[in-house]
Amino acid sequence: MAREAIPWPLVDRDGCYDFSLLDPMIAAMQQTQIIPIWDLCHYGYPDDLDPFSNEFTDRFARYCRAAAEYVIPRLRGPYFFTPINEITFFSFCGGEWGWVAPYKTTKEDRFRFRLALCKAAIAGVNAIREVEPASRMVHIDPLVQVVAPRDRPDLVEAAHHETYVDTFLAWDILYGKEHPELGGSPSILDIVGANNYSFGQMEYREQGPHQALKPDDDRIKPLHDLMQRLWERYHRPMIIGETSGLEEGRDEWLKDVVEESMAAVNSGMDLHGICLFPAVDMPDWHTGEWLHNGICDLVEEGSNLKRMPYEPYVAELRRWQKEFNRVTVLDANPFSDPVELQDVIDAAKRLQPEPDRNWH
């Protein structure tokens, strides 16, 4: 499976849709028999929309319905969608930090923006299921831990609120725990996708993004413990929606994440997968420098960029595929040998990994 995006601003022109830019990706999915999780809104929306308006919700629902009508007949099921990616993070970077549209810069705007995104996401789920009632939803957000600076006990309450309340509010709304008037329910939340990066464990800052904890900080919590909070709150199927290490730490990061995930499986959590992001290296949002966090790095070769697999990361991935009884070479027909979660459960019982704080 792979997460893949449909760029809403590029396919929706004043409510008229042109999805033809998806055709090469759909053809590749058909050829390789990859099932997508379609990401329908990833930090962007059409220029003529006000995200705080009812029209935003209505237009998003119409777009979600049209997108489902386009992709579902062209690919085999089951069908998975992420209506709005990272609602919590989107509301921070668009509502309070001014990084992306709508370029707002207050905490109050962040709260308003998050509520508007949740309202639209719920409408999008309902619209997709009018096309295919069996469609599954994967709602992605960062899984974080925020602590107060050691010399600022006055910030302990704010850090605690962000960790245990703010982090979960979008999921809570989709579940129906908060703002039930918007129509959230367990079936709307459906599958919880938790993104996991080293910078997700942070020290609280009163202005702007928080400061990532250093790898040896004794306040870091095991990933297993963070996932336990999700499981106890919702008891819904889960995936790790994105994860990657950096540079020479990529293979050790993968080892830690898989071991923590198996510890979660042994604790009874309904964890179904880990999504590695990115497959191919990406530039830093702010500096443009290559992050070296993909399965493949990119190196300049004349006027082109050439993919170069980072072999230690690939080797660690192959090692875990063998542990889980998965294929390690291209499978001509992956559906002839479907993934069995029981293989992962059996490996977790056999290996008995323990949660730890070692993030390398």
Phi and psi in degrees as a GROMACS rama.xvg file:
@    title "Ramachandran Plot"
@    xaxis  label "Phi"
@    yaxis  label "Psi"
@TYPE xy
-148.391  142.455  ALA-2
-80.7164  133.477  ARG-3
-141.414  144.1  GLU-4
-102.638  144.879  ALA-5
-106.158  117.014  ILE-6
-79.161  100.074  PRO-7
-50.1227  -48.796  TRP-8
-63.2771  -22.6948  PRO-9
-91.3783  -19.7282  LEU-10
-104.415  -12.9891  VAL-11
-114.678  108.784  ASP-12
-114.137  100.514  ARG-13
55.9277  38.2186  ASP-14
85.0117  1.05546  GLY-15
-104.367  136.974  CYS-16
-112.188  139.856  TYR-17
-135.866  101.955  ASP-18
-96.2731  12.4322  PHE-19
-63.8242  -23.1586  SER-20
-66.19  -15.2463  LEU-21
-80.762  -16.1906  LEU-22
-57.6055  -42.7726  ASP-23
-62.1715  -37.6153  PRO-24
-69.5893  -39.9338  MET-25
-63.55  -41.1101  ILE-26
-62.1907  -41.1546  ALA-27
-65.7416  -38.4848  ALA-28
-64.3826  -39.8714  MET-29
-64.2174  -41.4752  GLN-30
-67.0644  -43.0301  GLN-31
-94.4012  -3.97125  THR-32
56.572  48.7297  GLN-33
-99.5687  134.159  ILE-34
-93.107  126.449  ILE-35
-90.9281  153.343  PRO-36
-105.464  104.514  ILE-37
-76.6841  121.215  TRP-38
-95.7207  113.634  ASP-39
-95.589  -17.3064  LEU-40
-149.176  114.26  CYS-41
-128.679  79.2987  HIS-42
65.3756  29.6065  TYR-43
-156.883  151.614  GLY-44
-152.423  162.778  TYR-45
-58.0024  144.75  PRO-46
-58.9198  -30.821  ASP-47
-85.3247  6.7152  ASP-48
-103.527  142.036  LEU-49
-101.492  113.85  ASP-50
-64.9248  -13.6527  PRO-51
-92.5661  5.53739  PHE-52
-101.112  159.351  SER-53
-65.1345  -30.2705  ASN-54
-61.8421  -33.0125  GLU-55
-58.8783  -48.0353  PHE-56
-61.8331  -47.3895  THR-57
-64.4573  -42.3299  ASP-58
-68.3133  -38.6246  ARG-59
-64.2162  -41.3247  PHE-60
-62.8528  -42.4075  ALA-61
-63.4394  -41.3805  ARG-62
-63.7785  -44.518  TYR-63
-59.5721  -41.5672  CYS-64
-63.7376  -44.5343  ARG-65
-64.9829  -40.1714  ALA-66
-63.3249  -44.0243  ALA-67
-63.1751  -40.7474  ALA-68
-63.8866  -27.4165  GLU-69
-81.8572  -48.0221  TYR-70
-83.8394  -32.5136  VAL-71
-61.9902  -45.7956  ILE-72
-67.94  -15.7208  PRO-73
-94.8209  -9.06234  ARG-74
-137.132  151.791  LEU-75
-75.4285  154.669  ARG-76
-86.5184  -178.158  GLY-77
-70.8589  165.333  PRO-78
-113.551  129.735  TYR-79
-126.42  141.57  PHE-80
-140.043  144.393  PHE-81
-113.688  102.32  THR-82
-58.814  -53.4102  PRO-83
-132.886  120.196  ILE-84
-73.6508  135.141  ASN-85
45.7505  64.0175  GLU-86
-56.1238  -43.0347  ILE-87
-64.6111  -48.5663  THR-88
-67.5572  -40.4869  PHE-89
-57.0378  -41.8496  PHE-90
-68.5758  -32.6481  SER-91
-67.3416  -53.9675  PHE-92
-75.8096  -22.938  CYS-93
-99.6065  -24.4925  GLY-94
-101.489  -28.0042  GLY-95
-122.661  -34.2361  GLU-96
-94.9982  -13.6755  TRP-97
68.4195  27.7101  GLY-98
-81.7847  -37.2311  TRP-99
-134.464  168.916  VAL-100
-58.6751  139.195  ALA-101
-90.1459  16.9769  PRO-102
58.942  39.6013  TYR-103
-87.1942  160.192  LYS-104
-138.068  24.1828  THR-105
-129.303  156.756  THR-106
-62.5588  -36.993  LYS-107
-62.8188  -40.4112  GLU-108
-65.4114  -36.9262  ASP-109
-60.2513  -44.7846  ARG-110
-62.3692  -43.1773  PHE-111
-64.3019  -42.5526  ARG-112
-65.4897  -42.5672  PHE-113
-60.8352  -43.7317  ARG-114
-62.8694  -41.5244  LEU-115
-63.8722  -40.0172  ALA-116
-67.5895  -39.8284  LEU-117
-63.7033  -42.9154  CYS-118
-59.9  -43.809  LYS-119
-67.2412  -41.2435  ALA-120
-61.315  -42.37  ALA-121
-63.5595  -42.7493  ILE-122
-63.3797  -37.1175  ALA-123
-64.5852  -43.3015  GLY-124
-57.4225  -47.544  VAL-125
-63.2117  -37.6708  ASN-126
-67.5457  -42.222  ALA-127
-62.0435  -41.5125  ILE-128
-74.3415  -14.3333  ARG-129
-69.8792  -28.0251  GLU-130
-82.8578  -46.8404  VAL-131
-141.279  98.7337  GLU-132
-57.771  -26.0984  PRO-133
-84.9001  1.98855  ALA-134
-59.0397  140.082  SER-135
-104.27  147.91  ARG-136
-114.842  135.732  MET-137
-120.446  108.085  VAL-138
-99.1441  115.069  HIS-139
-99.5022  134.945  ILE-140
-156.449  157.6  ASP-141
-68.2966  143.448  PRO-142
-99.7148  115.669  LEU-143
-128.603  163.609  VAL-144
-136.739  120.446  GLN-145
-118.949  130.872  VAL-146
-124.574  157.315  VAL-147
-78.965  149.773  ALA-148
-55.8351  146.107  PRO-149
-59.8639  -27.9285  ARG-150
-99.1171  13.344  ASP-151
-129.204  69.5381  ARG-152
-60.9469  -18.9019  PRO-153
-69.6116  -13.3179  ASP-154
-101.514  2.32577  LEU-155
-59.447  -44.5414  VAL-156
-64.887  -41.448  GLU-157
-64.9669  -41.9141  ALA-158
-65.0741  -40.9657  ALA-159
-63.4387  -41.6319  HIS-160
-63.1247  -41.5844  HIS-161
-67.2525  -36.4616  GLU-162
-71.5751  -43.4299  THR-163
-105.914  -10.3331  TYR-164
-121.966  -60.3129  VAL-165
-61.3971  -40.7402  ASP-166
-58.2381  -31.9548  THR-167
-103.072  -5.84366  PHE-168
-61.9461  -42.3562  LEU-169
-62.2613  -46.9987  ALA-170
-59.7225  -39.837  TRP-171
-60.6292  -40.6358  ASP-172
-67.0917  -44.0163  ILE-173
-63.2914  -33.0299  LEU-174
-75.5124  -25.5451  TYR-175
98.7326  5.06971  GLY-176
-70.24  -37.3618  LYS-177
-120.34  150.701  GLU-178
45.3609  56.508  HIS-179
-62.1961  -17.5241  PRO-180
-63.6938  -17.4297  GLU-181
-81.6153  -10.6338  LEU-182
96.7512  13.3747  GLY-183
-66.3788  157.67  GLY-184
-165.03  164.849  SER-185
-56.5717  -34.7989  PRO-186
-72.6323  -26.7147  SER-187
-70.2645  -48.0109  ILE-188
-62.8294  -46.9957  LEU-189
61.7554  -92.8082  ASP-190
-111.858  129.733  ILE-191
-95.1091  123.759  VAL-192
-108.662  113.668  GLY-193
-104.984  119.951  ALA-194
-84.5238  138.219  ASN-195
-133.531  110.582  ASN-196
-131.621  161.088  TYR-197
-60.35  -35.7027  SER-198
-77.5862  3.68959  PHE-199
-77.6586  -10.4874  GLY-200
-107.04  115.643  GLN-201
-135.614  159.152  MET-202
-100.577  132.986  GLU-203
-62.1067  136.266  TYR-204
-126.071  137.92  ARG-205
-72.2171  -27.1215  GLU-206
-125.525  132.605  GLN-207
73.3944  -172.809  GLY-208
-61.8587  151.047  PRO-209
-75.3563  170.676  HIS-210
-97.4812  123.372  GLN-211
-60.9971  139.466  ALA-212
-71.951  146.195  LEU-213
-72.3846  153.599  LYS-214
-56.8487  -27.4843  PRO-215
-96.9286  11.7271  ASP-216
-68.9954  129.078  ASP-217
-75.4092  -0.698731  ASP-218
-91.2432  -5.32894  ARG-219
-66.4159  137.604  ILE-220
-102.333  146.396  LYS-221
-60.8637  143.67  PRO-222
-55.064  -39.8249  LEU-223
-51.1877  -43.5213  HIS-224
-68.706  -36.4868  ASP-225
-65.9334  -41.8996  LEU-226
-66.5572  -31.5035  MET-227
-60.3047  -36.8758  GLN-228
-61.3038  -43.3719  ARG-229
-61.6614  -47.3508  LEU-230
-62.988  -45.1961  TRP-231
-67.5029  -26.7163  GLU-232
-79.4443  -36.8384  ARG-233
-122.489  -28.8071  TYR-234
49.5595  47.4479  HIS-235
-115.372  156.736  ARG-236
-55.446  146.442  PRO-237
-132.297  152.516  MET-238
-133.8  159.29  ILE-239
-85.5931  111.932  ILE-240
-76.1617  -27.305  GLY-241
-155.218  143.708  GLU-242
-163.684  148.407  THR-243
-169.347  149.792  SER-244
-92.3029  -174.708  GLY-245
-123.663  140.386  LEU-246
50.6951  -127.006  GLU-247
-72.4106  -8.06786  GLU-248
-90.5131  4.87452  GLY-249
-63.1955  -44.3162  ARG-250
-68.8749  -40.2947  ASP-251
-68.6275  -34.3333  GLU-252
-61.9937  -45.9581  TRP-253
-60.547  -42.2648  LEU-254
-58.4346  -46.8418  LYS-255
-62.0279  -46.2929  ASP-256
-62.8488  -42.5497  VAL-257
-67.454  -41.6345  VAL-258
-63.9325  -41.4124  GLU-259
-63.3695  -37.4788  GLU-260
-67.5298  -39.8975  SER-261
-67.3416  -36.1842  MET-262
-61.2746  -37.367  ALA-263
-64.7089  -42.9566  ALA-264
-60.4836  -43.0269  VAL-265
-65.8905  -22.7832  ASN-266
-83.8749  -0.731529  SER-267
96.6066  7.4547  GLY-268
-76.631  145.129  MET-269
-90.4315  70.5069  ASP-270
-96.7924  126.195  LEU-271
-110.946  -10.7101  HIS-272
178.825  166.085  GLY-273
-127.096  125.622  ILE-274
-102.552  116.548  CYS-275
-82.8977  128.068  LEU-276
-136.018  133.373  PHE-277
-90.7913  166.394  PRO-278
-72.1146  -41.9225  ALA-279
-117.959  141.751  VAL-280
-48.1702  153.774  ASP-281
-135.766  154.963  MET-282
-82.8965  150.635  PRO-283
-60.3055  138.431  ASP-284
-56.8963  -37.8115  TRP-285
-98.5244  -36.7991  HIS-286
-100.973  -21.0655  THR-287
79.5956  -1.56774  GLY-288
-76.8247  146.439  GLU-289
-65.7064  135.562  TRP-290
-86.3811  -22.7905  LEU-291
56.3802  57.8211  HIS-292
-125.892  6.22596  ASN-293
-95.8074  172.467  GLY-294
-66.0458  -35.1301  ILE-295
-115.807  136.473  CYS-296
-84.7828  167.907  ASP-297
-118.365  130.625  LEU-298
-125.798  145.236  VAL-299
-72.6391  132.873  GLU-300
-135.258  91.3097  GLU-301
68.0192  -126.866  GLY-302
-92.9699  4.68705  SER-303
-110.129  164.923  ASN-304
-110.172  127.072  LEU-305
-106.609  135.211  LYS-306
-77.1239  129.981  ARG-307
-126.784  108.242  MET-308
-56.9786  137.119  PRO-309
-88.1302  101.563  TYR-310
-59.4586  -39.8347  GLU-311
-61.1947  -36.8955  PRO-312
-66.7904  -45.694  TYR-313
-61.0909  -41.9283  VAL-314
-63.8912  -40.0609  ALA-315
-67.0551  -38.7356  GLU-316
-62.232  -44.8538  LEU-317
-62.7867  -37.4984  ARG-318
-61.692  -42.6248  ARG-319
-72.1768  -33.9997  TRP-320
-59.1157  -39.294  GLN-321
-68.1157  -40.9662  LYS-322
-59.5159  -35.0416  GLU-323
-95.0523  10.4441  PHE-324
63.1754  39.4193  ASN-325
-105.596  159.601  ARG-326
-68.9966  149.996  VAL-327
-119.319  3.85649  THR-328
-128.168  162.7  VAL-329
-57.0852  127.61  LEU-330
-97.2227  120.891  ASP-331
-63.7097  -29.1473  ALA-332
-141.265  85.0456  ASN-333
-61.8294  -24.7516  PRO-334
-77.1514  -9.7387  PHE-335
-75.9449  -16.7983  SER-336
-139.739  73.3813  ASP-337
-65.2785  153.636  PRO-338
-64.6177  132.011  VAL-339
-111.147  117.03  GLU-340
-60.6465  -25.8957  LEU-341
-60.8085  -30.7202  GLN-342
-61.4889  -39.3304  ASP-343
-69.7948  -42.9269  VAL-344
-60.296  -42.4821  ILE-345
-64.8058  -41.2451  ASP-346
-64.6266  -40.5368  ALA-347
-62.1556  -41.477  ALA-348
-66.8661  -36.8565  LYS-349
-71.1601  -40.658  ARG-350
-88.7021  -27.4947  LEU-351
48.7237  55.5771  GLN-352
-69.4522  150.108  PRO-353
-106.835  139.664  GLU-354
-61.8693  143.142  PRO-355
-150.694  175.693  ASP-356
-101.117  9.08234  ARG-357
-81.7282  98.9242  ASN-358
-98.114  5.74118  TRP-359
